[in-house]
Amino acid sequence: MTKILEKIESEVICIIDDKQYQYTNGKEAYQQLTNNYSITSIKPFNNQIIVYLNKKENNKEQDWQEEHKKQFGEEPSFF
């Protein structure tokens, strides 16, 4: 879900556990964040984008999908 950050060209402020992290743009923010976060809300403020994130719970569903992708080089097919 955080991959959407790469599309943001404006300055981005990420708020995680009430701490603010400021980035030049969304691509920089995405590169700094791990995939361990999910976006809870996004709002504009002046010329900035404020992104609220929460740490993801360990997701067994996602774990096997990522393992499949590593092993076979593609997303799992559900058909």
N, C-alpha and C positions, 0 to 999 in steps of 0.2 A: 504493500500500500504506500510505503514511503517513496517509491519510485516516481510518483507523480510530482514530487518536489523538483525533479530535474527540469520540469517544464516552466518553472517560475523564474522569470527574468528579473524581478524586483528584489530588493533587499528582503531577507527572510529572518524572522526571529522565531526560534523554536523554544517552546516552554515545556520543560520536562521536570516534574516534581517541584513546581514553583521556582525553578531556576531558568534564567533566560540565556540563550545562546544566539549570538548574532552572526549572520553570514551575508556575504556580498550578494548572493543569489541562491536560487534553489538547488542548482547543481552542486555548489560548494557544500550546502547543508546536507544533501543526499550522500555526498562522498564522506562526510564526517560521521554520519549516523550509521549504526549497524542496522541490520534487518530485525533487530529485537524490539522495534517500536511500531506502534500503530497510531495513525492520526485520529484524534477524537474530534477536532474541529479546526476550521480555517476561517480567518476573518481579515479583511483589509483594515489598515490603520495608516492614515496619511499615505505615503508612498511605499509602505512596507506591507508584507504579508505576515500575519501572526499565525503560527501553526502550533497547536497543542498536541502533545504526544504522550502516550502511556506505554510503559514497558509491557511487551507481550508476555502472556503466560506461556509456559512450555506447551506447545501445541503438537500432540502426537500425530494428528491428521496431516499437518504441514511437514512434520519430520519425515514421514515415509515418502511424501511427494518429492521433497528435496533429495532424499537418498536415491529415489528412482531416477531423477534428473541427472544426478552425478554418475550413476551407473550406466544409463542408457543414452545420455546426452540429449534427452528430449522430455517434454512435459508428459505426465501419464495421460493415457487416453481413457476416457470413460465410456467408449463405444466399442 
